[in-house]
Amino acid sequence: LRFGVIGVGYFGRHYVRLLQEIEGAELVGIFTQSEKEVEGLSSQIRRYASADDLIADPLINCVVIATPVSTHADLAIAALERGKHVLLEKPIAGSLKDAERIAQTVRASGRTFMIGHQYCYNDYIRQLKKEIENQTIGQITYLFAQHLYAGPVRLDIGCFWETATHELAIIDYLFPEIKPKAVSSQILDISGSGRDDATTALISFDNGLTATIVTSWFAPQKVRRMLFTGTNGMAVFDEKEEHPLVVTKYPYPAGESPETHTSHFFDMNSAERIAPVVRTEPLRNQVMHFMECIREKKEPLTGIDHALRVTRLLDMVVSG
């Protein structure tokens, strides 16, 4: 599979690295406006004068797009119309309307399309899905997620659209066919830019799950943490911890103690904790799945239908 990469900046450079390492992939060329990121690249990797030139090259049959969100729709549509398979970095587009434009082109093209929701390819999230399916901690009733960091601040979308794409993609992956019942949000434009800089969203779903998602790109420390509360325990995914996934089996407190008239406190027994250790890079898993789907002509885990579900939820929160 012969790849071209459009955008070799903050995230695109990781695709350039992986496509030179993964067996069965050939990195033919790139288009980028970032000269710094191409230093040290092999002279055999072609530099295109424009994204259109890369898309038009018949030698390339797969295109990775890692550019600003405002360019996603036009670039993805152009590549699909040229008969390319497309891996598009998240979020799919800056609006639901543009996402639907892409979807229409994907369905007409017959080509493989994947959105880069890399946490769906994270081995810890995959393990969490197994634990949920096995009812290890019972039915999940509540999710509390924090996604905070100190930029980069995007100029073409707000913080929630940029950031909570990850959390909503994880929810869609962990709970197949889940549908939102009610959505409310508090949105803060701290900088006066006209876009949200901090958002708290409350979403209830038809399977009984309630999710609170807090995002901000004005935070001094990076926090990406998700707490899942079930009827028989809890799970925490926190990629900054030594053990990013910890599953603790313990039921809810039984009620008031007759002696103290207080709720029984959780007695966390370390023997009831599951803390798997994995080493695989999620982005590598993602690229390899994309290649597998092209070869086997199957729908990617994060294909266009998944991308639309996530985008509709983003739109519901941001539109109020």
C-alpha positions as a LaTeX table, in Angstrom:
\begin{tabular}{lrrr}
\hline
Residue & $x$ (\AA) & $y$ (\AA) & $z$ (\AA) \\
\hline
Leu1 & 0.00 & 0.00 & 0.00 \\
Arg2 & 1.58 & 3.25 & $-1.17$ \\
Phe3 & 0.94 & 6.22 & 1.11 \\
Gly4 & 1.05 & 9.96 & 0.86 \\
Val5 & 0.81 & 12.13 & 3.97 \\
Ile6 & $-0.69$ & 15.63 & 3.87 \\
Gly7 & 0.36 & 17.60 & 6.95 \\
Val8 & 3.56 & 16.74 & 8.81 \\
Gly9 & 3.22 & 18.94 & 11.85 \\
Tyr10 & 2.12 & 18.34 & 15.44 \\
Phe11 & 0.59 & 14.92 & 14.71 \\
Gly12 & 1.31 & 14.10 & 11.08 \\
Arg13 & 4.98 & 13.47 & 11.81 \\
His14 & 4.02 & 10.32 & 13.74 \\
Tyr15 & 2.35 & 8.90 & 10.63 \\
Val16 & 5.50 & 9.63 & 8.64 \\
Arg17 & 7.54 & 7.68 & 11.19 \\
Leu18 & 5.18 & 4.70 & 11.35 \\
Leu19 & 4.71 & 4.39 & 7.61 \\
Gln20 & 8.47 & 3.93 & 7.28 \\
Glu21 & 8.40 & 1.13 & 9.87 \\
Ile22 & 5.25 & $-0.91$ & 9.19 \\
Glu23 & 5.66 & $-3.89$ & 6.89 \\
Gly24 & 3.50 & $-3.69$ & 3.78 \\
Ala25 & 3.40 & 0.12 & 3.76 \\
Glu26 & 5.47 & 2.38 & 1.52 \\
Leu27 & 5.67 & 6.11 & 2.20 \\
Val28 & 5.84 & 7.59 & $-1.29$ \\
Gly29 & 5.69 & 11.26 & $-0.43$ \\
Ile30 & 4.45 & 14.12 & 1.69 \\
Phe31 & 3.08 & 17.62 & 1.46 \\
Thr32 & 3.76 & 19.94 & 4.38 \\
Gln33 & 4.22 & 23.61 & 5.13 \\
Ser34 & 6.45 & 22.77 & 8.10 \\
Glu35 & 10.06 & 22.65 & 6.97 \\
Lys36 & 11.33 & 21.75 & 10.43 \\
Glu37 & 9.43 & 18.48 & 10.51 \\
Val38 & 11.01 & 17.12 & 7.31 \\
Glu39 & 14.61 & 17.44 & 8.41 \\
Gly40 & 16.36 & 14.09 & 8.23 \\
Leu41 & 13.74 & 12.45 & 5.98 \\
Ser42 & 15.03 & 10.08 & 3.34 \\
Ser43 & 15.66 & 11.69 & $-0.04$ \\
Gln44 & 13.58 & 8.88 & $-1.53$ \\
Ile45 & 10.44 & 10.36 & 0.07 \\
Arg46 & 9.04 & 12.80 & $-2.44$ \\
Arg47 & 8.13 & 16.37 & $-1.49$ \\
Tyr48 & 5.02 & 17.57 & $-3.33$ \\
Ala49 & 4.45 & 21.21 & $-4.16$ \\
Ser50 & 0.80 & 21.05 & $-3.10$ \\
Ala51 & $-1.77$ & 18.74 & $-1.55$ \\
Asp52 & $-3.50$ & 18.56 & $-4.94$ \\
Asp53 & $-0.30$ & 17.28 & $-6.57$ \\
Leu54 & 0.00 & 14.53 & $-3.97$ \\
Ile55 & $-3.65$ & 13.50 & $-4.36$ \\
Ala56 & $-3.31$ & 13.44 & $-8.15$ \\
Asp57 & $-0.27$ & 11.13 & $-8.17$ \\
Pro58 & $-1.47$ & 7.73 & $-9.51$ \\
Leu59 & 1.35 & 5.98 & $-7.66$ \\
Ile60 & $-0.31$ & 6.81 & $-4.32$ \\
Asn61 & $-3.38$ & 4.75 & $-3.36$ \\
Cys62 & $-3.69$ & 5.74 & 0.33 \\
Val63 & $-3.76$ & 9.27 & 1.73 \\
Val64 & $-3.31$ & 10.29 & 5.38 \\
Ile65 & $-4.62$ & 13.79 & 6.16 \\
Ala66 & $-3.32$ & 15.49 & 9.32 \\
Thr67 & $-4.02$ & 19.15 & 8.62 \\
Pro68 & $-6.06$ & 21.87 & 10.37 \\
Val69 & $-9.70$ & 20.87 & 10.78 \\
Ser70 & $-10.97$ & 23.63 & 8.48 \\
Thr71 & $-9.24$ & 21.87 & 5.54 \\
His72 & $-10.44$ & 18.33 & 6.31 \\
Ala73 & $-13.63$ & 18.20 & 4.27 \\
Asp74 & $-12.23$ & 19.54 & 1.00 \\
Leu75 & $-9.05$ & 17.45 & 1.18 \\
Ala76 & $-10.84$ & 14.22 & 2.14 \\
Ile77 & $-13.46$ & 14.68 & $-0.60$ \\
Ala78 & $-10.79$ & 15.43 & $-3.21$ \\
Ala79 & $-8.80$ & 12.33 & $-2.26$ \\
Leu80 & $-11.85$ & 10.06 & $-2.28$ \\
Glu81 & $-12.98$ & 11.39 & $-5.64$ \\
Arg82 & $-9.52$ & 10.56 & $-6.99$ \\
Gly83 & $-10.01$ & 6.96 & $-5.87$ \\
Lys84 & $-7.74$ & 7.09 & $-2.80$ \\
His85 & $-8.31$ & 5.30 & 0.49 \\
Val86 & $-8.35$ & 7.97 & 3.22 \\
Leu87 & $-7.24$ & 8.02 & 6.86 \\
Leu88 & $-8.35$ & 11.39 & 8.23 \\
Glu89 & $-7.17$ & 12.71 & 11.57 \\
Lys90 & $-9.83$ & 13.68 & 14.09 \\
Pro91 & $-12.14$ & 15.49 & 14.26 \\
Ile92 & $-13.61$ & 14.56 & 10.91 \\
Ala93 & $-14.63$ & 18.18 & 10.18 \\
Gly94 & $-15.41$ & 21.48 & 11.82 \\
Ser95 & $-19.17$ & 21.09 & 11.43 \\
Leu96 & $-21.82$ & 18.41 & 11.12 \\
Lys97 & $-22.66$ & 19.72 & 7.65 \\
Asp98 & $-19.10$ & 19.11 & 6.42 \\
Ala99 & $-19.03$ & 15.68 & 8.06 \\
Glu100 & $-22.16$ & 14.77 & 6.14 \\
Arg101 & $-20.55$ & 16.01 & 2.91 \\
Ile102 & $-17.64$ & 13.66 & 3.52 \\
Ala103 & $-20.02$ & 10.80 & 4.31 \\
Gln104 & $-21.85$ & 11.27 & 1.03 \\
Thr105 & $-18.55$ & 11.09 & $-0.87$ \\
Val106 & $-17.32$ & 8.07 & 1.10 \\
Arg107 & $-20.46$ & 6.10 & 0.21 \\
Ala108 & $-20.23$ & 7.02 & $-3.47$ \\
Ser109 & $-16.50$ & 6.27 & $-3.71$ \\
Gly110 & $-16.35$ & 2.63 & $-2.65$ \\
Arg111 & $-13.03$ & 3.39 & $-0.95$ \\
Thr112 & $-11.93$ & 2.68 & 2.61 \\
Phe113 & $-12.35$ & 5.66 & 4.92 \\
Met114 & $-11.18$ & 5.84 & 8.53 \\
Ile115 & $-11.27$ & 8.63 & 11.08 \\
Gly116 & $-8.26$ & 8.78 & 13.40 \\
His117 & $-9.92$ & 8.15 & 16.76 \\
Gln118 & $-6.80$ & 6.53 & 18.12 \\
Tyr119 & $-8.18$ & 5.71 & 21.59 \\
Cys120 & $-10.39$ & 3.09 & 19.99 \\
Tyr121 & $-7.10$ & 1.35 & 19.12 \\
Asn122 & $-5.55$ & 1.82 & 22.57 \\
Asp123 & $-4.90$ & $-1.58$ & 24.18 \\
Tyr124 & $-6.02$ & $-0.32$ & 27.59 \\
Ile125 & $-9.35$ & 0.84 & 26.17 \\
Arg126 & $-9.65$ & $-2.47$ & 24.35 \\
Gln127 & $-9.09$ & $-4.29$ & 27.65 \\
Leu128 & $-11.66$ & $-2.07$ & 29.35 \\
Lys129 & $-14.18$ & $-3.04$ & 26.67 \\
Lys130 & $-13.56$ & $-6.71$ & 27.48 \\
Glu131 & $-14.08$ & $-6.07$ & 31.19 \\
Ile132 & $-17.33$ & $-4.22$ & 30.50 \\
Glu133 & $-18.58$ & $-6.98$ & 28.20 \\
Asn134 & $-17.67$ & $-9.59$ & 30.84 \\
Gln135 & $-19.64$ & $-7.61$ & 33.47 \\
Thr136 & $-16.51$ & $-7.46$ & 35.67 \\
Ile137 & $-17.79$ & $-4.31$ & 37.37 \\
Gly138 & $-21.45$ & $-4.78$ & 36.52 \\
Gln139 & $-23.56$ & $-2.34$ & 34.54 \\
Ile140 & $-21.85$ & 1.01 & 33.95 \\
Thr141 & $-24.11$ & 3.75 & 35.26 \\
Tyr142 & $-21.86$ & 6.81 & 35.42 \\
Leu143 & $-18.83$ & 8.17 & 33.59 \\
Phe144 & $-16.82$ & 11.20 & 34.67 \\
Ala145 & $-14.17$ & 12.39 & 32.21 \\
Gln146 & $-11.64$ & 15.21 & 32.42 \\
His147 & $-9.60$ & 16.32 & 29.43 \\
Leu148 & $-7.49$ & 19.34 & 30.34 \\
Tyr149 & $-4.26$ & 20.69 & 28.88 \\
Ala150 & $-2.30$ & 23.85 & 28.10 \\
Gly151 & $-2.97$ & 24.12 & 24.37 \\
Pro152 & $-2.41$ & 24.05 & 21.52 \\
Val153 & $-5.37$ & 26.39 & 21.09 \\
Arg154 & $-6.98$ & 25.83 & 17.70 \\
Leu155 & $-8.14$ & 28.78 & 15.63 \\
Asp156 & $-10.77$ & 26.97 & 13.56 \\
Ile157 & $-12.74$ & 25.02 & 16.22 \\
Gly158 & $-13.53$ & 25.25 & 19.91 \\
Cys159 & $-12.04$ & 23.22 & 22.73 \\
Phe160 & $-14.88$ & 20.71 & 23.13 \\
Trp161 & $-15.03$ & 19.90 & 19.41 \\
Glu162 & $-11.25$ & 19.41 & 19.34 \\
Thr163 & $-10.89$ & 17.57 & 22.64 \\
Ala164 & $-14.03$ & 15.66 & 23.59 \\
Thr165 & $-13.96$ & 13.88 & 20.24 \\
His166 & $-11.75$ & 11.37 & 22.05 \\
Glu167 & $-14.14$ & 10.79 & 24.95 \\
Leu168 & $-17.20$ & 10.52 & 22.72 \\
Ala169 & $-15.39$ & 8.11 & 20.40 \\
Ile170 & $-14.48$ & 5.94 & 23.40 \\
Ile171 & $-18.10$ & 5.91 & 24.58 \\
Asp172 & $-19.30$ & 4.94 & 21.10 \\
Tyr173 & $-16.71$ & 2.13 & 21.01 \\
Leu174 & $-17.36$ & 0.77 & 24.50 \\
Phe175 & $-21.16$ & 0.83 & 24.24 \\
Pro176 & $-22.27$ & $-0.21$ & 20.74 \\
Glu177 & $-25.55$ & 1.27 & 19.48 \\
Ile178 & $-25.75$ & 3.66 & 22.44 \\
Lys179 & $-27.99$ & 6.68 & 21.79 \\
Pro180 & $-28.19$ & 10.02 & 23.64 \\
Lys181 & $-31.47$ & 10.85 & 25.42 \\
Ala182 & $-30.67$ & 14.31 & 26.79 \\
Val183 & $-27.77$ & 16.73 & 26.52 \\
Ser184 & $-26.96$ & 19.88 & 28.48 \\
Ser185 & $-23.79$ & 21.93 & 28.62 \\
Gln186 & $-22.07$ & 24.94 & 30.12 \\
Ile187 & $-19.76$ & 26.63 & 27.64 \\
Leu188 & $-17.19$ & 29.30 & 28.53 \\
Asp189 & $-15.46$ & 31.61 & 26.06 \\
Ile190 & $-12.65$ & 32.75 & 28.34 \\
Ser191 & $-10.48$ & 34.40 & 25.68 \\
Gly192 & $-13.27$ & 36.26 & 23.88 \\
Ser193 & $-12.48$ & 34.44 & 20.65 \\
Gly194 & $-16.07$ & 33.42 & 19.98 \\
Arg195 & $-15.14$ & 29.75 & 20.56 \\
Asp196 & $-15.38$ & 27.68 & 23.73 \\
Asp197 & $-12.25$ & 27.44 & 25.87 \\
Ala198 & $-13.84$ & 25.33 & 28.62 \\
Thr199 & $-16.97$ & 23.19 & 28.51 \\
Thr200 & $-18.81$ & 20.89 & 30.88 \\
Ala201 & $-21.28$ & 18.55 & 29.20 \\
Leu202 & $-23.85$ & 16.26 & 30.82 \\
Ile203 & $-25.19$ & 13.51 & 28.57 \\
Ser204 & $-27.66$ & 10.78 & 29.45 \\
Phe205 & $-27.97$ & 7.72 & 27.22 \\
Asp206 & $-30.66$ & 5.18 & 26.49 \\
Asn207 & $-28.73$ & 2.33 & 28.18 \\
Gly208 & $-28.84$ & 4.06 & 31.59 \\
Leu209 & $-25.38$ & 5.62 & 31.38 \\
Thr210 & $-24.90$ & 9.25 & 32.46 \\
Ala211 & $-21.68$ & 10.95 & 31.37 \\
Thr212 & $-20.09$ & 14.18 & 32.57 \\
Ile213 & $-17.28$ & 15.45 & 30.34 \\
Val214 & $-15.11$ & 18.41 & 31.35 \\
Thr215 & $-12.72$ & 19.93 & 28.81 \\
Ser216 & $-10.39$ & 22.93 & 28.73 \\
Trp217 & $-7.25$ & 23.88 & 26.87 \\
Phe218 & $-6.49$ & 26.57 & 29.47 \\
Ala219 & $-5.04$ & 24.28 & 32.16 \\
Pro220 & $-1.50$ & 24.26 & 33.60 \\
Gln221 & $-1.34$ & 20.46 & 33.77 \\
Lys222 & $-2.35$ & 17.82 & 31.26 \\
Val223 & $-5.17$ & 15.63 & 32.59 \\
Arg224 & $-6.86$ & 12.87 & 30.62 \\
Arg225 & $-8.82$ & 10.74 & 33.04 \\
Met226 & $-12.02$ & 8.71 & 32.77 \\
Leu227 & $-13.81$ & 7.16 & 35.75 \\
Phe228 & $-16.36$ & 4.43 & 35.03 \\
Thr229 & $-18.70$ & 3.53 & 37.88 \\
Gly230 & $-20.53$ & 0.22 & 37.68 \\
Thr231 & $-22.93$ & $-1.69$ & 39.89 \\
Asn232 & $-20.10$ & $-4.01$ & 41.01 \\
Gly233 & $-17.02$ & $-1.80$ & 40.92 \\
Met234 & $-15.16$ & 0.96 & 39.14 \\
Ala235 & $-12.55$ & 1.44 & 36.44 \\
Val236 & $-10.18$ & 4.34 & 35.93 \\
Phe237 & $-8.34$ & 5.11 & 32.71 \\
Asp238 & $-5.58$ & 7.67 & 33.29 \\
Glu239 & $-2.73$ & 7.56 & 30.79 \\
Lys240 & $-0.43$ & 9.64 & 33.02 \\
Glu241 & $-0.39$ & 6.94 & 35.71 \\
Glu242 & 2.05 & 4.03 & 35.95 \\
His243 & $-0.93$ & 1.72 & 35.39 \\
Pro244 & $-3.18$ & 3.60 & 32.94 \\
Leu245 & $-6.08$ & 1.21 & 33.49 \\
Val246 & $-7.13$ & 0.02 & 36.95 \\
Val247 & $-10.31$ & $-2.00$ & 37.40 \\
Thr248 & $-11.52$ & $-2.43$ & 40.98 \\
Lys249 & $-14.26$ & $-4.94$ & 41.75 \\
Tyr250 & $-16.46$ & $-3.89$ & 44.66 \\
Pro251 & $-20.23$ & $-3.39$ & 44.94 \\
Tyr252 & $-21.95$ & $-0.21$ & 46.04 \\
Pro253 & $-22.22$ & 0.38 & 49.82 \\
Ala254 & $-25.11$ & $-1.61$ & 51.28 \\
Gly255 & $-26.70$ & 1.39 & 53.00 \\
Glu256 & $-26.61$ & 2.96 & 56.43 \\
Ser257 & $-24.75$ & 1.27 & 59.24 \\
Pro258 & $-27.02$ & 0.80 & 62.28 \\
Glu259 & $-24.10$ & 1.65 & 64.56 \\
Thr260 & $-22.90$ & 4.87 & 62.95 \\
His261 & $-25.83$ & 5.93 & 60.76 \\
Thr262 & $-23.32$ & 6.52 & 57.94 \\
Ser263 & $-22.82$ & 4.79 & 54.62 \\
His264 & $-20.35$ & 1.94 & 54.49 \\
Phe265 & $-17.12$ & 3.17 & 52.95 \\
Phe266 & $-15.63$ & 1.29 & 50.03 \\
Asp267 & $-13.07$ & $-1.20$ & 51.32 \\
Met268 & $-10.75$ & $-1.32$ & 48.32 \\
Asn269 & $-9.05$ & $-4.68$ & 48.36 \\
Ser270 & $-5.91$ & $-4.74$ & 46.21 \\
Ala271 & $-6.61$ & $-8.39$ & 45.43 \\
Glu272 & $-9.72$ & $-7.28$ & 43.57 \\
Arg273 & $-7.82$ & $-4.91$ & 41.27 \\
Ile274 & $-6.91$ & $-5.57$ & 37.67 \\
Ala275 & $-4.08$ & $-3.48$ & 36.22 \\
Pro276 & $-3.02$ & $-4.82$ & 32.81 \\
Val277 & 0.29 & $-3.77$ & 31.25 \\
Val278 & 0.51 & $-3.29$ & 27.48 \\
Arg279 & 3.15 & $-1.78$ & 25.23 \\
Thr280 & 1.68 & $-1.40$ & 21.74 \\
Glu281 & 1.46 & 2.13 & 20.33 \\
Pro282 & $-2.21$ & 2.96 & 19.61 \\
Leu283 & $-1.39$ & 4.82 & 16.40 \\
Arg284 & 0.45 & 1.78 & 15.07 \\
Asn285 & $-2.62$ & $-0.36$ & 15.82 \\
Gln286 & $-4.75$ & 2.21 & 14.00 \\
Val287 & $-2.61$ & 2.30 & 10.84 \\
Met288 & $-2.38$ & $-1.48$ & 10.70 \\
His289 & $-6.18$ & $-1.78$ & 11.05 \\
Phe290 & $-6.60$ & 0.73 & 8.21 \\
Met291 & $-4.34$ & $-1.37$ & 5.99 \\
Glu292 & $-6.16$ & $-4.57$ & 6.96 \\
Cys293 & $-9.52$ & $-3.02$ & 6.08 \\
Ile294 & $-8.25$ & $-1.94$ & 2.66 \\
Arg295 & $-6.89$ & $-5.40$ & 1.87 \\
Glu296 & $-9.94$ & $-7.26$ & 3.16 \\
Lys297 & $-12.46$ & $-4.66$ & 1.93 \\
Lys298 & $-14.16$ & $-4.35$ & 5.31 \\
Glu299 & $-15.55$ & $-1.41$ & 7.26 \\
Pro300 & $-13.06$ & 0.10 & 9.75 \\
Leu301 & $-13.89$ & 0.18 & 13.45 \\
Thr302 & $-13.83$ & 3.98 & 13.19 \\
Gly303 & $-15.40$ & 4.28 & 9.77 \\
Ile304 & $-17.82$ & 6.89 & 8.48 \\
Asp305 & $-20.88$ & 5.75 & 10.48 \\
His306 & $-18.91$ & 5.89 & 13.73 \\
Ala307 & $-17.54$ & 9.31 & 12.77 \\
Leu308 & $-21.03$ & 10.67 & 12.11 \\
Arg309 & $-22.37$ & 9.41 & 15.45 \\
Val310 & $-19.54$ & 11.17 & 17.30 \\
Thr311 & $-19.96$ & 14.36 & 15.28 \\
Arg312 & $-23.71$ & 14.49 & 15.91 \\
Leu313 & $-23.04$ & 14.29 & 19.66 \\
Leu314 & $-20.42$ & 17.04 & 19.42 \\
Asp315 & $-22.93$ & 19.18 & 17.56 \\
Met316 & $-25.64$ & 18.54 & 20.17 \\
Val317 & $-23.34$ & 19.72 & 22.98 \\
Val318 & $-21.87$ & 22.76 & 21.22 \\
Ser319 & $-25.16$ & 23.89 & 19.69 \\
Gly320 & $-26.83$ & 23.73 & 23.09 \\
\hline
\end{tabular}
